[in-house]
Every structure is written in C-alpha cells, then in structure tokens.
Amino acid sequence: MDDTTRLEADILVGNAAISADVDAVSLDDQSKHFARCFVAGKYDDVVDSTFIRTILKLDTDTPPGDLDSLSQYLLQLSGRDDQFKMFLVAVSSLQLFVQLNWLGPEGRQDARRALPLSHDQVIDRLKSNDETVYDLARGLEYLLLAKVILVDHAGCLTSLKSVPWWSVRCCRVHQTLLSELSPEIYERCKAFEEDDKLSDVSPALRALFCVEYSLVMLQYNESNLAKKYSNEAKLKLGLEVEIAGALGTRTRFQEQAIAQVTLSVSLAPHPACDRSHIDDLFDLPSGLTPQDSTIQDDTVLNTVKFANPDDNRLPDLRPMQQALILALCYDALKTNPRYGLSDEVALPYVYATLSQPTAWVVQVAALSVRSRLETESRRKVERSLAQFETLIDVIARPDPPAAARAPLFYAVRCQPKWVLQKEMASVLMKLGCVASALDIFEQLQLWEDVIRCSTVLGRKAKAEKLIRELLDVRETPSLWCHLGDILNDTQFYERAWRLSECRSARAQRSLGYHHMKRGDQSTAIEHFQKSVEVNPLQYSVWFSLGCSAIQQQRYEIAVKSFQWCVKLDHDHFDAWNNLSMAFVRLKQKEKAHRALKEALRCDYENWRIWENYLLVSTDTGRIEEAMLAYHRLLDLKKTYVDLDVLRVFVKAMSGEYKSASGKPMTSCRQKLLELFGRTTSSSPGDSEAWLLYADLRGSGVTGDRVEDEKALACLQKSYRIALQAEGWDRHPDGVSTMMTQLLGLSAAYVTVARASESETDRTRLLSSAKLALRSLHTKVNKLDFVNDCPELLEHLDRVQLQLESVTALLQSN
C-alpha cells in the first residue's frame, strides 16, 4: 500500500494519528493541510477555505444562483492534487453535516454562506422521487456540496480509490433525511455492490466496508445481501457470534434461576486480520463515553444476573468488533421471525456492546437501540426516557472533540438528534404526557405526530390552523397531505398530487387508504398503483394493493403486489402467505407451495400457515409433506381434525393417488397410522376420524387377525360416538349413514369372530353384532318418515338380512 493509498485509508477511518508521513506524500501543501484538518475534526477549515469559495464564487457580490461553476471545475479536473483537494472538500462537507446533526459538538456553523444557493434551492436539489429532506436539518448545503462532488461527479475523481465508498456513505446520509425509501438512492447503492472494487484492500479495511455496506442493505430490507457482508466481516475480524441460553435471574428477589437469552462470542485463533492490524488502522482517540443510565426500580435488575458468570463472559473486543456485533443486532431486529421474541434476541447484542465501553459513537448507538427496545417495558420505560435525554444532551457537550466521535460512525446506526428527540417524545406519549410530546413534535415540525397528539388531546382545530398558516407561507405537497389527514378530505390529497406534478407518492397512498377504509377497493387499487409507480419501495402500499386486489378477485395484480412485498422484505410471512393464496386462486399450486415454504421459514409457529401448507401439499400430491404439516398442526393446536385431508390420505394408501415424485404411497402407511393415532387420541369424540382410521386398517375384513381386531376397535368407537350424537334420527340422510356404518361394523364383527380360536370370544363378538343390529333396526322402524323413503326401506332390509345372518352364525357356534 503506497503512502497516498494509506492516507486515503486514514481518511476513511478518521484516524487522528495519521500513520503515513504526510510530508512524504507526493501532494501539494494545501492538500496535506486539508488532510491534517480532516483527521483532526476541523472540517469547517476545509469547507470554508479560499480554495472552494473561489470555485463557488462565494466572495463576490453575485446573488444566489446555481452550481455551474463547480460542475465546470469538476469536469475539467485532471491533476491529482486538485482531485485530492476537491475530494477532501467533499468528505469534510459530509462530515461537517454529520457533526452538526448526529455527533456534535455543534460548534460554529453557518458563519458564511457555503453555497451560492438559497435554502429553498438547496432543499429542492436534495429532493429524491419528489420526497423532500427534513427541513430543519442543520447545514443542508454541506450535504448538497458533498453529494454534487461524491455522487453526481464521482467519475471526475479518477485518481482516488475510496471515492465510491464515500459515495455510498453520502447516499446513506441522504436517505436518512427522507421519510420514504428512495429508489434512486437505492439503485446507486446497489450498483456499487455489483461493481465492488474494494476486494483487494487490507482485511481490516475490508471488514469496515462490509459492516457499513451490510447496514446500507438492511436500510433497504436486503437482508440476504446484508448477511453476506456481515458474514464476510465476521470472517475477516475472526469473530464468532451466536445466540445461546444460560440460567440467570432478572429481578432482585428472584430465587430460582431460569433460562435467559445470552450471546456467545469467541475469537478465531487465526483471523484474516489480527488484533494488531485492527489497532493500527483504528487508532481511536480516548474520550468520554456517554453515561449509561440505570433502572430506578426496586425489583428489576439493570442486566440479567447469570448463575454462572462465565456464561456471559466476553473476550476483550476492539471497537470495530463491537460495531460488527451491533450490526448483527440490527439484522436480528430486521430479519428475526415474528415470534414476538425479536427484542429478546436483539438485547444480548446490545448488552455485549455496552459491557466494554470504548468508542464514543458505538456506545451512543448501542444506548439508543436499548432505549428504543425498552420503551415497551413497563419497568424500564423510565430508564429509556432518561437515556434519550442523556444522549440528546451529550451531543451538545464540547467534550469529547469531533475527532473522537467520528470514527466508526458509518459502521453503526447512529440516530440524528431530531430522531432522538422524536423518540423521546414518543416515550412521553406512552407515559401519558401527551401535551409535552406535542410541544416537542411541534418544535421538530413532525406534522404527522402533531396530528396524532392533537387528536388524542381533542385539538384537531389547532393542528388545522397551524398547517394552514404554514401553507400560507409556502405550499408543499406534504403539507396539503397533512391537511387532508386532519380533515379526512380527499380534495387536499388531490391538490397535493397536482402541486407535485404527479410525483407525490404520499398523496396517492393517502387516497388509496381513504377509499380502502370505505370499502371501495377498486378505486383504492387505482391510487395504490399510481403511488408505487412513483416510488416502488413502499412495502405497506404494495401489501395494501395486494389485499385490495384479492378482495376484487384481481389475482394477477395481487401476485405482482405480494412479489414486490417479498422482494422488499424477504422475511415477511404475511406477504408470502398471501402470495400463495393468490397463486392458488390462479390454479398455480406449485408456486403456491413454494411461497408457503418461504412463509414457514419466516414464521414456523403460525398454525394458519401450516394449515395452508397442509392443503396445498395435499392438492399437489406431496402426501409426506402434508403429513408433516398435520403433525405440526397437532403440535401447535393440540387438537386438529381435517376430515377432507384425512380422506385423501386414506385414498392415497389404497393406491388411488401417487406422490408428486410418482412413487406409490404404501411406503408411508406406518407414518400415516401414527398420524391417525395422534389425531384420534387428541380428538377422541370425532366419529368420522375413527371411521377413516378403520378404513386405513382395512375396515376389519382383511383377514389379518391383528389388523382386523384394531380396525374393529376403531369401528366400535366410531359407531358409539355417532349413535350418541343428537339429530341423526331426524332426517333420512342421517339414518341412512348410521345403517351403512352399522353394516360395516357387523361385517367386521363377523370377520374377527370367524378368525377367533376361542368359542367364548366368537360368541361375545357375534352377540355384540346381533345386539347392535336389532337395536338400530327397532329404532329405525319406529321413525315416522321411514315408509316414505324407499332408500331407507332398502337399507332396513339389508340390516334385517345381516341380523338374520349373524343370528344363524351365533346359533351354529
């Protein structure tokens, strides 16, 4: 690695102790000065330098206009020194923006105009898919300057290898300012993955990139890609992480330790990059880490107390390894199946990170995740609120300096200050302090939350007045949509659509939901389709579109909608389940079967998905998979009977069906007997289930003594249950079914009696058959409607003949 490349690496990680001798690098003095300023956290010295101000013509009396001069300069760049200086201006602008909104200290800002544009022009240029950035973010011109250089004109900085990496970082920051996922930014980030040219960097630097890029992909719900890069990072850093269980207690007075979720972390003996490589690259300055708030409760412990402390003992972790563990926490929250345990699975990652506070930004990120997860806990919500307040305060403090806060910022998911304030206000709402939350939301101009609080407080008129006053100052599509939300009036959504020149996905989405709630699914479909045409990265809209399409029986639209859903969130079981339903309606059952397999992967405990899987597997001839599904339903529901499916199983054993693979199903007979055994033991009062069980065993007339005796036992139970049921003797069909069942039972009695070697057993069996036949014959004869039903008279004659036959056998025994 040459000195210039090493310098780029130091700039990437924000290394305050530049390992390369800057004076020895073949760059001009100004480039070296910019490099020193950057790693020292003096970003404004670079951004406010004469070099960039001259290019932007900021020191002239020219009124705000455009960035043509900057674009012309970038297109004419040729020298390595000028490229390096422009690169350092861009990354310093990005870091200064991050410092002002994420990291602090807030320091001096906006001392002089940074771009020859007005504030409204800056916001307009940062739009993506007609989504505007958060208006109150500080120093938006710095982000725009970084975007113009690192993203729009990245091809002009050909002599620097790290420009694509910084371009992805800039895109990630830009996306954070938007309320919706941007397809334009997503395509830029995805294109970088397809053209990954950072495979030849040092292992430690490659690990950093992998952690950062996995977070970018998680932001766009690309969980598979995120896992690919996080797994590579684990390999490079020699980190082995897995969820484990250990005995422990959560409360002060708990006497018996029970199973708790913990994290097992170990270091590989020979990682791709050893600890010295990590330490050399990430020479992080020491500084104060944010205070970890404690739980003010007399019952709950701050952390789980394990019976064996070694169960929760961690090796000495470097900040980069902690950042990776935190990235795995985000992945667990995003991709963990919906069992209601995702928080329990994610918290051990957070506790592992917080147990060894080192890097300032990693600690901040870990504390913010824990605070967010604890908002749902009644005993921990107050700590969550206190921790949010601490994090907001620590950003404004002068210590530690910017150079100590910036390293590893892109390797964690740190929240901007206004998001922390928003989450704190949300906690206040949960605690019942709605008025206090409303004040914070109004200061942050988060109008959707303002409307929500105003509705709770009965102040919708005040919210309407506030929105109208803002509209008098400046009309925007989002404000018109907010007014539509307050007044529940579609004309304001339509006005937002026109104002945006048909580019507001929010307006069409709101119109779609409005009509969907009123049952007008056809109109809702039209609006949802327009919304996703503008921005296809809207999971909730695709899902609603699919649901409306199913109700309208427009299954092709439903399939497309749910396919987009699973593309955006591959682990959402509802989308996979609904996709299978649409495939079934289109008679594409093979595709439905594959979709249900994915649904089960996402939620293995959902009995409704297993039931759908049972039915589709049965329809497609996958009898073995259907039996597995039936067993799983019995595990989940304890009692479950589907007679239609059981009939198919029995017919399959008789040779009427073949499996999907074409092989006969008789090989599965023993497994099916086990399934019927479970079914009848869990639902012993189902007559039809016992009858099918008897059919599976040959109905007692096979000639196999053991099988016939077992089948007879099933027939006896089935007949006894059916006879005791109410209502069978009130209509001809019920009577006919009962007599048919009795004839089968009597035939089994006779078969088993003939095979018996004991005269006593033969007499007992034939006597039971005679008693049952005589009893039913007498009861049916007394029914008023028998003489009017020729079919019943025919059945009655058959019963009489069988009675006479059994009587004759009994007399000859």
HELIX and SHEET records of a PDB file:
HELIX    1   1 ASP A    3  VAL A   13  1                                  11    
HELIX    2   2 VAL A   22  ALA A   24  5                                   3    
HELIX    3   3 ASP A   29  VAL A   39  1                                  11    
HELIX    4   4 TYR A   43  VAL A   47  1                                   5    
HELIX    5   5 THR A   50  LEU A   56  1                                   7    
HELIX    6   6 ASP A   68  LEU A   75  1                                   8    
HELIX    7   7 ARG A   80  VAL A   98  1                                  19    
HELIX    8   8 GLN A   99  LEU A  103  3                                   5    
HELIX    9   9 HIS A  119  ARG A  125  1                                   7    
HELIX   10  10 LEU A  140  LYS A  147  1                                   8    
HELIX   11  11 VAL A  148  ASP A  152  3                                   5    
HELIX   12  12 ALA A  154  CYS A  156  5                                   3    
HELIX   13  13 VAL A  163  THR A  176  1                                  14    
HELIX   14  14 PRO A  183  GLU A  194  1                                  12    
HELIX   15  15 PRO A  203  GLN A  219  1                                  17    
HELIX   16  16 SER A  223  LEU A  237  1                                  15    
HELIX   17  17 ARG A  275  LEU A  281  1                                   7    
HELIX   18  18 PRO A  309  ASN A  312  5                                   4    
HELIX   19  19 PRO A  319  THR A  335  1                                  17    
HELIX   20  20 SER A  342  LEU A  354  1                                  13    
HELIX   21  21 TRP A  360  LEU A  373  1                                  14    
HELIX   22  22 GLU A  374  GLU A  376  5                                   3    
HELIX   23  23 VAL A  381  ALA A  396  1                                  16    
HELIX   24  24 ALA A  402  ARG A  405  1                                   4    
HELIX   25  25 PHE A  409  ALA A  411  5                                   3    
HELIX   26  26 LYS A  417  LYS A  430  1                                  14    
HELIX   27  27 VAL A  434  LEU A  444  1                                  11    
HELIX   28  28 TRP A  447  LEU A  457  1                                  11    
HELIX   29  29 LYS A  460  VAL A  473  1                                  14    
HELIX   30  30 PRO A  477  LEU A  487  1                                  11    
HELIX   31  31 THR A  490  LEU A  499  1                                  10    
HELIX   32  32 ALA A  505  LYS A  517  1                                  13    
HELIX   33  33 GLN A  521  VAL A  534  1                                  14    
HELIX   34  34 TYR A  539  GLN A  551  1                                  13    
HELIX   35  35 TYR A  555  LEU A  568  1                                  14    
HELIX   36  36 PHE A  573  ARG A  585  1                                  13    
HELIX   37  37 LYS A  589  CYS A  602  1                                  14    
HELIX   38  38 TRP A  607  ASP A  619  1                                  13    
HELIX   39  39 ILE A  623  LYS A  637  1                                  15    
HELIX   40  40 LEU A  643  MET A  653  1                                  11    
HELIX   41  41 MET A  665  CYS A  668  5                                   4    
HELIX   42  42 ARG A  669  SER A  682  1                                  14    
HELIX   43  43 SER A  687  LEU A  696  1                                  10    
HELIX   44  44 ARG A  705  GLN A  724  1                                  20    
HELIX   45  45 TRP A  728  ARG A  730  5                                   3    
HELIX   46  46 PRO A  732  ALA A  755  1                                  24    
HELIX   47  47 GLU A  759  ASN A  781  1                                  23    
HELIX   48  48 VAL A  786  ASP A  788  5                                   3    
HELIX   49  49 PRO A  790  SER A  812  1                                  23    
SHEET    1   A 3 ILE A 258  LEU A 267  0                                        
SHEET    2   A 3 LEU A 239  THR A 251 -1                                        
SHEET    3   A 3 VAL A 300  PHE A 306 -1                                        
END                                                                             
